[in-house]
Amino acid sequence: MVFLLYLYLMKEREIRAVFDEETITVYQAYRKEIALPAVKAQTFVSPFKIERMTWIKPSFLWMMYRSGWAKKVGQEHILAIKIKREGFEWALKNACLSTFKEHIYKTHENWKEKLNNTPVRIQWDPEKDLLLNKLQYKSIQIGLKEEAVKKFVNDWIVEIKDITDFSKDIHHLILNDELEKAKDKLPKEEIYPLPDNIKMIINAD
């Protein structure tokens, strides 16, 4: 049993998320001028700019790290966005890593061409613990541009919730050294099942 747990922990790049049969939850953080209209419309509307790349993250704690628990300027509202799994997997299938990997692209030129001609970028960054320290395994970030942003906004979104207060409640528990209570409140993220062809595209284990 200990050996199997060790093997699990050694998997560096896996997607961990809240998901069901139809949807997966990703997170974004915005200022109120973008976040509140998005919640009301249940999709992104002006002043959100569909022409710009937008990054979605399945890891709640990575979002907390990125937004400083909703305290960074322009990231005061945390959105939990349920999107269709078919859309999420379309994004992964049509992605390119943001850094060159020889075993995937063979040459730097191949990678550069793919990077310029695909609508999705993938980054793997160290996952965070409750105190936002680095963990040994990584969390995925998915950058959407052009066609992918349009699909995200118009086709994939099922539900948008403002979870800013929820996020701040967890942070308050941490600040008061109530770590077990904070841990119990975290979204229950599990390993997202990926077919081998998608794993190869995004360099997942």
C-alpha positions as CSV (number, residue, x, y, z in Angstrom):
1,M,0.0,0.0,0.0
2,V,2.8,2.4,0.9
3,F,4.5,1.6,-2.4
4,L,1.4,2.3,-4.4
5,L,0.9,5.6,-2.7
6,Y,4.5,6.5,-3.5
7,L,3.9,5.7,-7.2
8,Y,0.9,7.9,-7.1
9,L,2.7,10.9,-5.6
10,M,5.5,10.5,-8.2
11,K,3.1,11.4,-11.0
12,E,4.2,14.9,-11.6
13,R,1.6,16.1,-14.2
14,E,-2.0,15.1,-13.7
15,I,-5.1,17.2,-13.9
16,R,-6.9,17.4,-10.6
17,A,-10.3,19.0,-10.7
18,V,-13.9,19.0,-9.5
19,F,-15.9,17.2,-12.2
20,D,-19.0,15.1,-12.9
21,E,-20.1,13.1,-16.0
22,E,-20.9,16.2,-18.0
23,T,-18.9,19.1,-16.6
24,I,-15.6,20.2,-15.1
25,T,-15.1,23.2,-12.9
26,V,-12.3,25.8,-13.7
27,Y,-11.4,29.0,-12.0
28,Q,-10.7,32.6,-13.0
29,A,-10.3,35.8,-11.1
30,Y,-11.4,39.3,-12.3
31,R,-12.2,42.7,-11.2
32,K,-15.9,43.3,-10.4
33,E,-16.6,45.1,-13.7
34,I,-16.0,41.8,-15.5
35,A,-17.0,39.3,-12.8
36,L,-20.4,40.6,-11.8
37,P,-21.8,40.9,-15.3
38,A,-20.5,37.4,-16.1
39,V,-22.4,36.0,-13.2
40,K,-25.5,37.8,-14.2
41,A,-25.3,36.8,-17.8
42,Q,-23.9,33.3,-17.1
43,T,-21.3,33.9,-19.7
44,F,-18.6,36.6,-20.3
45,V,-19.8,39.9,-21.7
46,S,-18.3,43.3,-22.1
47,P,-16.0,44.6,-20.8
48,F,-14.5,41.1,-21.1
49,K,-12.5,41.1,-24.3
50,I,-13.0,38.0,-26.4
51,E,-9.9,39.0,-28.5
52,R,-7.5,38.5,-25.6
53,M,-6.1,35.2,-24.3
54,T,-7.9,34.0,-21.2
55,W,-6.5,31.4,-18.7
56,I,-8.6,28.8,-17.0
57,K,-7.3,26.7,-14.0
58,P,-8.9,23.6,-12.6
59,S,-6.9,23.9,-9.3
60,F,-8.6,26.0,-6.6
61,L,-5.4,26.5,-4.6
62,W,-3.4,27.5,-7.6
63,M,-6.1,30.1,-8.2
64,M,-5.8,31.3,-4.6
65,Y,-2.0,31.5,-5.1
66,R,-2.4,33.5,-8.4
67,S,-5.0,35.9,-6.9
68,G,-3.6,36.2,-3.4
69,W,-6.8,34.9,-1.9
70,A,-8.8,37.5,-4.0
71,K,-6.7,40.4,-2.8
72,K,-4.6,41.2,-5.8
73,V,-5.7,44.2,-7.9
74,G,-7.9,43.1,-10.7
75,Q,-8.5,39.7,-9.2
76,E,-10.8,40.6,-6.4
77,H,-13.6,38.2,-7.5
78,I,-13.1,34.5,-7.8
79,L,-15.3,32.7,-10.4
80,A,-16.0,29.0,-10.4
81,I,-17.0,28.1,-13.9
82,K,-18.6,24.8,-14.9
83,I,-17.8,24.0,-18.5
84,K,-18.7,21.0,-20.6
85,R,-16.2,18.2,-20.5
86,E,-16.4,17.9,-24.3
87,G,-15.3,21.5,-24.6
88,F,-12.5,21.1,-22.0
89,E,-11.2,18.1,-23.9
90,W,-11.5,19.9,-27.2
91,A,-9.2,22.5,-25.7
92,L,-6.6,19.9,-24.7
93,K,-6.7,18.2,-28.1
94,N,-6.1,21.5,-29.8
95,A,-3.3,22.7,-27.5
96,C,0.4,23.3,-27.6
97,L,2.8,23.4,-24.7
98,S,4.1,26.9,-23.9
99,T,7.6,25.5,-23.6
100,F,9.5,23.3,-26.1
101,K,9.6,19.5,-25.4
102,E,11.8,17.6,-27.8
103,H,10.0,14.2,-27.3
104,I,6.8,15.8,-28.5
105,Y,7.8,18.3,-31.2
106,K,11.1,16.9,-32.4
107,T,12.4,20.3,-33.5
108,H,12.2,23.8,-32.1
109,E,10.8,24.9,-35.5
110,N,7.9,22.4,-35.3
111,W,7.0,23.6,-31.8
112,K,7.1,27.3,-32.8
113,E,4.9,26.7,-35.8
114,K,2.4,24.7,-33.6
115,L,2.5,27.4,-30.9
116,N,1.6,30.1,-33.4
117,N,-1.2,28.0,-35.1
118,T,-3.1,26.4,-32.2
119,P,-5.8,28.2,-30.2
120,V,-4.8,26.8,-26.8
121,R,-1.6,26.9,-24.7
122,I,-0.7,24.6,-21.8
123,Q,1.5,25.4,-18.8
124,W,2.4,23.1,-15.9
125,D,3.3,24.9,-12.7
126,P,4.0,23.6,-9.2
127,E,0.8,22.9,-7.3
128,K,0.3,24.7,-4.0
129,D,-0.6,23.4,-0.5
130,L,-3.0,25.1,1.9
131,L,-0.3,27.7,2.8
132,L,0.5,28.2,-0.9
133,N,3.8,26.5,-0.6
134,K,5.1,24.5,-3.7
135,L,4.2,20.8,-3.9
136,Q,6.2,18.2,-5.8
137,Y,3.6,17.7,-8.5
138,K,2.2,20.2,-11.0
139,S,-1.1,21.9,-11.8
140,I,-2.3,22.7,-15.3
141,Q,-3.1,26.1,-16.7
142,I,-4.9,26.4,-20.0
143,G,-4.7,29.5,-22.1
144,L,-7.5,30.1,-24.6
145,K,-7.2,32.4,-27.5
146,E,-9.1,33.1,-30.8
147,E,-11.4,30.2,-31.7
148,A,-11.0,28.7,-28.2
149,V,-12.2,31.8,-26.4
150,K,-15.2,32.1,-28.6
151,K,-16.1,28.4,-27.9
152,F,-15.6,28.9,-24.2
153,V,-17.8,32.0,-24.0
154,N,-20.5,30.8,-26.5
155,D,-20.7,27.1,-26.1
156,W,-18.9,25.5,-23.2
157,I,-20.1,27.5,-20.1
158,V,-22.8,25.8,-18.1
159,E,-22.7,27.8,-14.9
160,I,-20.7,30.7,-13.4
161,K,-20.6,31.3,-9.6
162,D,-18.9,34.0,-7.6
163,I,-17.1,32.1,-4.9
164,T,-15.2,35.1,-3.4
165,D,-16.8,34.9,0.0
166,F,-16.2,31.1,0.1
167,S,-12.5,31.6,-0.8
168,K,-12.2,34.3,1.9
169,D,-13.8,32.1,4.5
170,I,-11.1,29.4,3.9
171,H,-8.4,32.1,4.0
172,H,-9.8,33.4,7.3
173,L,-9.6,29.8,8.8
174,I,-6.0,29.6,7.7
175,L,-5.1,32.9,9.2
176,N,-6.6,31.7,12.5
177,D,-4.5,28.5,12.3
178,E,-7.6,26.4,11.8
179,L,-6.0,24.4,9.1
180,E,-8.0,21.2,9.4
181,K,-11.3,23.2,9.1
182,A,-9.9,25.0,6.1
183,K,-8.8,21.8,4.5
184,D,-12.3,20.3,5.0
185,K,-13.8,23.2,3.2
186,L,-11.6,22.9,0.1
187,P,-13.3,21.7,-3.2
188,K,-12.8,18.0,-3.5
189,E,-10.6,17.7,-6.5
190,E,-9.9,14.3,-8.0
191,I,-7.7,13.1,-10.9
192,Y,-9.4,13.8,-14.2
193,P,-9.3,10.8,-16.5
194,L,-7.6,11.5,-19.8
195,P,-7.2,9.3,-22.9
196,D,-3.6,8.5,-23.9
197,N,-3.8,10.7,-27.1
198,I,-4.6,13.8,-25.0
199,K,-1.9,12.9,-22.4
200,M,0.7,12.9,-25.2
201,I,-0.4,16.3,-26.5
202,I,-0.3,18.0,-23.1
203,N,2.7,16.1,-21.7
204,A,0.6,14.6,-18.9
205,D,1.8,11.5,-16.9
